[in-house]
Amino acid sequence: MKLVDISDLNVSFSQHEGVVQAVRGVSLHLNEGESLGIVGESGSGKSVTCMAVLRLLREPPARITARRLDLEGTDVLTASPATLSALRGRVAAMIFQDPMTAFDPVFTIGHQIIETIRVHRRTGKAAARAEAGELLRMVEIKNATDVLAYYPHQLSGGMLQRAMIAMALSCRPRILIADEPTTALDVTIQAQILQLIKRLQAEMGMGLIMVTHDLGVVAETVDRVVVMYGGKVMEQGPVQEIFDDAKHPYTRALLGSMPGQTVGRQRLTEIKGASPNPVYPPTGCPFHPRCPEVEPRCARSMPEFSDLGADRQAACWRLQ
């Protein structure tokens, strides 16, 4: 069963400078119990795609269109506000990039988790408080009872991220969307958070969408990966196949820019140029201005996806 089913998703934002085309024709899916990674440079449309799935973007200035935008079989484009409210938390929950800004600074951690439980699951205050403490212990916060009374500014980044995961799990969702959950954390805490998310996914049987620009995170945590650039999907497929034999030049460039792949000191490989301007995106393949394998037709039109096997696709003219 497809928990998330997206076909030809487009998201734009009206601004004074023009229309920002953040997502352009994205299609992807998440199967039951599967983990999916969405990778790409900053500004590639990863977070906006996930926010659109939960309809968390303010409309206007955002404008969302799609042939299909389904969350566990429910069309979120036509869903009523009451239906969307029920879907958020019960069906899908999100771990946001910066827990310091995701939590309300004037309420305690306990108040915010308890409120989420009571709104979505209609439980009493005492039962919700007891469950909030259990959730904090589940995410390996030892002094859970004390932390319930803390305000966000009283916790470290790693503790706040754990509390954010606890709140996301409070309604026992079928889908967990983790939007760069380790961005502001040091390497040791990052590894702990990733292990925690994978353990909880296995224990609760959730589908997982991991949004990141770190290919190392993708290699450790997901089954399939979607590579995005300039608001479009460049390549997608099983993570091991893509790491072993990337077909799109952008995917190969991303993998080539990872440090520490060969022994000895050497200059870090970079992708020359800059990400495309979303107000005036390039014609054709968005990567063609930076692509070392560019051909004249790359600038004229965007290639269709080439089917490369079981659930493996790439959009490059050289594969046509």
N, C-alpha and C positions, 0 to 999 in steps of 0.2 A: 504493500500500500504506500502511495506517495503522501507523505506528511506535508510537504511543500511542493507546489507545482507552479512554476512561473514560465510563461511563454510571451516573448516579445514585450518585455517591460520597458517602458520609457518614463523617465522622471526628469522634469525640468523646473527651473526656478526663475521667475520673472524678477529682474533687478534693473536699476537705472542704466547699467552699462549694456544691458541686453538680456537675452534668455540664456541662462546657464544650462547646458545639456549634460546633466550629471550621469544619467544612465540611458543608454541607447540600444534598445533591442535585445535585452538580456533574457536568455532562457536557461533555466536550470531546475533541478528537482532534488528532493531529499527523501530517501526511502525510510521506512520504519526501522528503527534501531541502528541507522547508518550515521557515520560522522563525515561531514563535508567541510573542506577547507576552501575559503575564498581568499586568494592572494593577489597582490599587485601593489604598485607604488601608491603613495598618498595621492588622493584625488582621482583614483581609478573608478570610483563608484561602488566600492564594497559596502561601506556602512549605509549609504543611501539605499542600496538594494534591500538590505535587511530592515531598515526603518520603513520602507515602503510596504514590505510584507505585513508588518504590524500596523500599518497606517498611522505611524507616529509623526509624520511630516505635516506641518501646518499647511492647509490648502485653502486659499492661496497663501504665500507665493508659489508653493509647490503645485505641480500638475502631474498627476499619475495616470498613465494609460497602459493597458496591456490586453493581449488576446486572452490571457488566463493569469489569474493571480489568486490561487487557492491555498487555503490553510486547512489541512485535514478535511478536504472536500467542500469547504465553505468559501464562496467567492467574496473576498474581502473588499473588492471594488464596489459591490452593490450592497454590502452588509450594513445594517442599521447601527447607530451608535451603541445601542444596548447589546447587540450581537458582538460588535468589536470589543466592547468592554469585557464580555464573557470569554472571548477568545484569548485576550491578553491575560496571561497568568495561568489560566486553566489549560489551554492548548499550547501556547507558546510564551516563553519568558525570555527576557534579554538581560545579559550582563553588559553594562555600558563601559565605555573606555575609561572614564575617570570617576571612580566611586566617590571622590571628594565632592564633585559637583552633582552626582546622581542622587546622593542622599540630601534630604532637607536639613540644613545646619541647625535649625531651631527646635528640632524634635530628636528625641533619643533614638538609638538604633532599635531598641525594643519596641518603642511606639510605632515605628514605621513598619517593622515586620509583622507585628500584631495586627495593625490596621489592614495590611494586605491580606492576611489570613481571614479576618472577620468579613471583609468586603466580598471576597470571592467564595468563601466556603461556609459562611453563616454559622460560625461557632461562637460560643460564649467567650468572654474576656479571659477568664481563668484558664480555660482549655487552650485558647490561642497563645497565652503567655507561656504555658508549659511547652507547647509545640515549638514556639520561637526559641526557647532555650535548647530544646533537642536539636533543632536545625543548626544552631551555632555550634553545638558539640559535634554534629555530623560533619561540619566543615573544619573540624579540628581546632576550635577555639576552646581552650581548657577552662578558663574562668567565665563560662557562658552566662551565668546568673549576673555577674558583675557587669559584663559587657552590655547586657540589655539596658542598663541604666546610663551607659556612656553616650555622649554626643559624638557626631562624626569626627570633629577635630581632635578628640581625645584618643583616636586610634591611629596606628601606623598605616602606611599604604597597603601592606600585605594583609593586615587584620581587616581593614576596610573592604578589600577585595573579597575576602572570605565572607564577610557579612553581606556583601552584595550578592554573592552566590547563594547564601542561605535565603535571602529574600526572594531571589529568582526561583528557588526550589520550593518555596512555601506553599504554592498551589499545586505541587506535583505535576508539572507540565509535561506534555508529550514531546515538546521540542524546546531545546535550550539553544539560544543564539548568544554566542560569546564574542563581543565586538572588541578585539584587541585587549583581552583581559589581563595581559601581563606587561603592557606598554611602559608603565611608570615604575616597575619593580626591578630589583636587582636580580642577578642570574639565579641565585640560590632560591629566592622566594618564587621566582618565575617557574622554576622546575617543580616546586611544591604545588603551586596553583594548577599547573597543567596535569600533574598526577592526580590531584584531587578531582578535577573536572572529569577526567577519564574514568576514575573509580566510581564517581557518582552516576555517570552515564551508564556504566555497566550494571550497577546495582539497581537503578531505577528504570532501565530499558528505554531511555530517551533517545530521540534523534538529536544530533548535535551539529550546529553550524558554527565553525570557528573562523572568524574574520581576522586576518593578520597580514603584515608585510614581511613576517619572519618565516623564511622557508624551513628553518630548523624546527620551528613549532609545528608546521604542517607535517613534516616527516614523522614526528613523534606521536601525533594525536589523531590523524584523520585517515579515512579509507579512500575517499575520492577528493580531488582538488579541482577547483575552477580558477583559471588564471584570467584576471581582468586588466584591461588597459584602456584609458580614454573612454570609459563608460561602456565598453564592449567586452564580451568574452572572447579571448584569444584561443584558449585551449582548455579542455577538460577531460578527465579520465581518472583511472585508479592511480593513487599517489605513487606507488612503486614504479609503475610503467612510465609515468611522466618524469620521475627523477632519473630513471635509467636511460630513457630514450625520448627526450623532449623533441617535439616536432616543430613547434612555432619558434621563430627567431627570438621573440620576446621572452618566452619561457627559458630558452637556452641562455639568453643574456642575463636573466635573473639568477639562474643557477651558477653561471660563470662569475657573478659578482660576489658570491658567498666566500668569505675569507676562510683560510685554513684547509682548503681542499687538497693541496699538495705540500709535500715536505719542503722546508727551506724558506728563506726570505725571498719575497718577490713582490712586485708592485700590484696593488689591488686593482682588479679589472673593474672598469666603470662602464655604464651605459651612457654614451655621449649624448649631449643635447638635453632638453628639458621636456617635462610632461606637457601634453597639448593644452591649449587654452580652451576650457569648456564652453566659452561664449562663442569662439570661432574655431571649432574643431576642424582638423584637416580632412580633406576629402579622401575617399577610399579607406584603406586600412589606417587606423589612427597611429600605428607604430611606424609607418613608412618614412617619416622624416628622420628617424633615428636608426632605421634598420640597416645593418651591413649587407643584407642580401636583397635590397630593394630593386624592383623592376618598374618600368614605366606604367604598367597596368595597375600596380599597387596604389598609385595616386589617383587613378581614375574611379575605381569602385571597390567596395568591400567584398572579398570573396565569400562564397557560401562555405558552410562547414563541410569538411571532408570526413567521412566516416572511416575511422581507423581501427575498428574492431569493437569488442563488447564495451559499450558505454564510453568510448574514446573518440573525441572529435577535436579538430583544430581548424582554424580559419586562416589559411595562407594560400596564396596563388601557386606557390611551388608544389603544393600537395594536390592541386586540381588534376 
